Amino acid sequence: MSQQSPGPQQIPVVVLAGFLGSGKTTLLNHLLHRSGGTRVGAIVNDFGAIEIDAMAVAGALGDSTVSLGNGCLCCAVDASELDVYLERLARPSTGIDVIVIEASGLAEPQELVRMLLASEHPGIVYGGLVEVVDAAEFDGTRAKHPEIDRHLALADLVVVNKLDRAPDGGRVLGLVRELADRAAVVPATYGRIDPEFLFDCRPSEERIGQLSFDDLHEHTGDGDGDDHHGHDGPHAHLHTGYDSLSFVSEQPLDPRRLMGFLDSRSEGLYRIKGYVDFGPHDDANRYAVHAVGPFLRFYPEPWADVDADTRLTQLVLIGSGIDSDALAKDLEGCKSDAPHAADEHGMWGVLRYVQDPAEQGTDGQDPDEQDADDPPA
């Protein structure tokens, strides 16, 4: 999906977008482990104060990642500020071949594209917009957020993810192809696509160049972008309708209480992601949790040695019309009264949502979303 570079030193920068829980981080991690000799740098933008997605990616990228938490990249910075982050990754000493910006699930992708097109950094070139779609939740997402159609119309590549969960995946795939008629559309499960789709893909019908400022204005319906910054125009930001809650606990959580909390979560609590410490119930592992709508999965992973003295539960909850104070109180109530004792049957409720290792992704992370993309469920 990259443009012809005017100079051999320019690094393509690809925007990876998609609504909450679509599977962006899962896809990015898959690419990182399947990139062969291609060195990938990433800018990861979480929505929430705890950078869960950045934690997931950092293990694969090491120092080749820039993490931007607690805000929307397209609101938090302008083109010149973005250049500062790109500069860190585009230095010749890093040896990076391609940079991927994983947008928050509530970002406006056209704003990120505008910023890249306006970039004055000589070492980078815009490499295209990849939109990830959750096939299982597509109809519901589109009904709540019709702007998804606009995002698809802007995309260079659309990854229709989680087809294994959609009862009518063929219909969804056909509909997406109609909505994204200028883009290449790739079906996927667990975010598993050939890296060459991301870095070299060409649409089936030849396009002249990549997305331009004219394309962006045509699809956003404004000529100066004021609606975006005012958040009150016809294309107001998705994240203006959502709230996030970050929860951290040094005390282990009781698995039965947490499952009670998760089983009773309201429809407005759309996305949950993070890591849970169940203390003596499983002293060897922390549990990555990914929830999107009704979908829920736990993924046990060994504690790192550095975590021995600082084991934490770290969760981000995203929803619409949620009562953050009440949710925080409910989570406080999930803390274990006996943090050093374990009920032998206490983990049964959690283990029902632990996937068979043979079905998991290569990292043991949520196959459909290490970016469980639409808000955690």
N, C-alpha and C positions, 0 to 999 in steps of 0.2 A: 504494500500500500504506500510505498514511498515515492516521492517526486524525483524527477531528475535533478540532481544536485549541481548547481553552477560551479562548485569547486569540490575537489576530492576530500577536503577536510570537514565538510559539513556533515553533521550527525542528524538523521531523521528523528523527529519527535512525534510520537504517536499519542493521541488522546484516547484513553480507554474509559468509556462512559457506560451508563446503564443505571436503571432505577435500583433502589435499595433491594438487596438480596438477589440480584440477577445472576451473580457469580463472577464478578470482575476479579476479585482477589484469587479465587480458585483458578481462573483462566491465566492470570499473570503468573502465579506460582507454577502452573503447568508449563508455561512457556520458558520460565527460568530453568526448569529441569530438563527441557527438551531443546534448548537453543544451540546445542552443539558447540561450535567455537565462537558463536556470536555472544559478545559481552553486552548485557542489558543493564541499563541504569533506570531507576524509577523514582518518580515523585509521587508519593502516596498521600492523598488528602482524605482524612477521616472526618466524619460528622460526629462530633462528641469530644469531650476533653481527654479521654483515654484513647490512645492511638492503636486500637486493636488490629486494624488491617496492616498498619506499619509493622507491628510486632510479627505478624504472620509472614510478611514479605522479607523482613530484615534477615531472617535466618538464611535465606537463599542469596541475598544481595550483599550482606555485610556492609561495607562502607560505601556501596554504590547506590544508596537510597537516601532521599531527602524526605523527611516526614513532616507534614503540615497538619496538625490536629486542631480541634475545637474551632472549626469554621469552614466556610466555603471558599476554596481557592479563588474562584472567579469574583468573589466579593472582597476577599481579604487583601489581594495584591493587585497591582496593575502590571502592564507589560514590562516596564522597566524593573519592577521587583521580581517578576518571574525570571527575568534574565539573570538575576543574581543567583537563583537556585539552579538554573540551567548551567551557569558558569562553573559551578562546583562539579557537575557531572561531565561537562564537555571539555574539560582540560585534557590535552593530549596524554598527560601522564596516567589518566584513568584507563585508557585503552578501550573506552566504551564505544560500541558500534551503533547502538540505538537507544533512545530514551523513551520510556513509557510514562505518561502522566495518568495515574489511576485516579479519576475524579471521584469526589464524594458521590454517593448515590442520589443526592439531592441537588447536585450542581446543574447548571445550564451549560451543556456542552458547547453551544455556539459561542459563549463568552470566552471559554478557554481557547477555542480555535481563533477567535479574533485576537486574543492576546499573543498567540504564537505568530499569526500573520503580521502583527505589529511589532514583533520582536526585532531589535536592532543587533542581536547577538550574531556575529559573523560565522560562528562555528556550528550553528544549527539550521535546520530547514524543516518546515512543517511536513509531517509524514502521513497525515490522514486521521480520520475519526472512526473509531471502532465502537459500535453500540452493542451492548450485550442485553439480550432479552430473555426473561424467564418465561418459557413456553407454558409452564403449569399455571402461572399467575397472570398471563398476558391479558386476558379479557377483563379481569378485575382491575388490573393496573390501568388499562386503557380507559375504562369507564370512570375511574377516579381522576385520572390525569391524562386528558386527551392531548396534552402537549407532547406525549410520547410519539404521536404521529409526526410531529414536526422534527423531533430528534431523529427519527428514522429517515426522514426525507433528507437530512443533512449528512447522513453517514456515508462513509466510503466502504465500510465492511460491517455487516450485521451478523452477530453470532447468536443464533437461536438456541439457547441453552436449556438444559433440564427437559429435553424432549422425552426422556424415559418416564417422567412424572406426568406428562400431559396425556390425558385419555384420547385426545384428538389432535395429536401433534402435527399430522399432515395438514389439517385445516389451518392451524396457527402458522405453520411454515408458509403456506400459500398466501395467507393474509399479510404476513410480514413482507413477503416478496412484492406484493402489490403496493404496500405503503412505502417500501424502500426501493422503488423501481430503478434508481440510479446506482444502487450499491450491490456489491457481491453479498449474497446471503449464504451463511454456512451453518448447517445443523450441528449440534454438539450435545454431548452429555458430559457432566463433570468438568466442563470447560476445556475439554480435550480437542484442540484443533492443531493443525500443522502450523508451526511457527512461521512458515513462509506465507501463510495467509496474512499474517500481521505485518510482515516486513516487506513483502514483494507483491502482494495481491493486486491484480488488475480487474476491474469490473468486466462483466461479460460484454457489455457495450462500451466501446471506447469513450472515455471522457477527455475533454480537452483540459489538461491541467488538473489541479486539485481545487478544493473548495476556495472560493474567492470572497472578498468583502461583499460583492454584489449578491452572491448566493446567500450569504448570511442575512443581509438586509431583506432579501426577498422572503426568506422564511420567517424572520422575526417580525417583519411588518413595520420596522422603524428605521430611520436613517441615522440616528445618533446614539442609540443605545440607552437613552434616558429612562425608558421603561424598566430596563434591567436594574439600574441603580436605585430607582425609586421604589421598586418592588410593588408597584400598584398598577402597572399597565396590563395589557391583555396577556402578556407572557410573564407574569410575576413569577419569581423563583419558587420552585417546588418547596424549598426548605422553609419558606415563610409560613407554611401550614403545618410544620412539624416541630416537635420539641424533643430534646434529648436529655437523658439523665445518666450521669456517670456514678457508678457505685464501686467503692473500694472497701474491702474488709481484711484486716489482719487476722481475724478470727475465722476459723473454718465454718462453712455452712453445713447445716443439717440437710442431708439429701431428701428426706421425707418432706420437710418444710419447703424446700426449694421447689420440689415437684408440685406441691400444693399451690404454690405461687404461680408456677408456669401453667398448670392445668386450668387455673381460674383467670388467666390474663384476659383483658378486654380486647375487643376487636380493634380498638384504636391503638393498642400497643402492637405495632406492626413488625418491629425488628428487635432482636436481642442478640448480642454477640459478646464474646469475651472468654474469660477463663475462670474456672471455679476450683477452689481448694476445699475438698471434702475431709481434710484432716485424716484422722485414724481410719476412716472408712476406706480409704485407699491412699496410704502414705507415700506410695511410689509415684503416683501420677497426679497431674492436674488435668482438668477436663475442659477442653474447648467446647463452648456451647454456641450453637447457631440456630436461630429461630427466624423463620420468615412466614408471616401469616400463621397458618396452622402447622406448618412443617417445623419439626424439632429434631435435632440430633446433638448427641454428645460424642466427643472424640478424646479418649484418654491419651495422654502423651507424657513421657517421663519428665519429672522435674530435672532441671539442669542443676549441676553442683552449686552454681552461684545463687540458686534460689533457696538453698537450705535454710538460711536464717531470715529470709524475707519472703516467705510464701504468702501470696495475696490472692484474694478473689477480686477480679477486675471485670466489670460489666458495663456495657453501654446499651441503653434502652432508647429506642426511637419510636415515636408515635405521633398521632394526631389527636388533640384534645385530651391528652393524658394528664392525670393529676400527679405531678412529679413528687410532691411532698408525700402523698399517700403511698406511691410506689416505693419511695425511699424507706418509709416506715415499714412497709411490708417486707422489704428485703432485709431490713435490720432484724425483723422478727424471724428471719431464716437462719440467723446465726445459731450455732450449736450451744446449748446450755452445758454440754459436757464435751468440750473440745478435745479431751484426751481419751474419750471412751467411744466405742463404736458398737452399734446394734448390728448383729450379723446379717439381718435382713434389710437394713436401712437403704442399701444401694439398689434394691430390686427395681424400684420405680425408674431410677436413672438408667440402669442397664437395659431396660426395654428400648431405650432410644440410642443405644450404642450400636453402630452398624458393624456387621461382620467384617473383620479386617480384610477379607478377600474382596470386598466390594468397595473399600475405601480408596481414595486417591493415593498417590505415591507418598505423600507426606504424612498420611494418617490424619489429614485435616478434612474438614467438611468438604466432600467431593463436590457439592453443588455450591459451595460458597465458603470458601475460605474467604468469602465475600458472600456470604449467604445472601445474596443481594436483596431482595426487597427487605425492608427492615426486619431485624432479627425476629425470629418468631419463637 
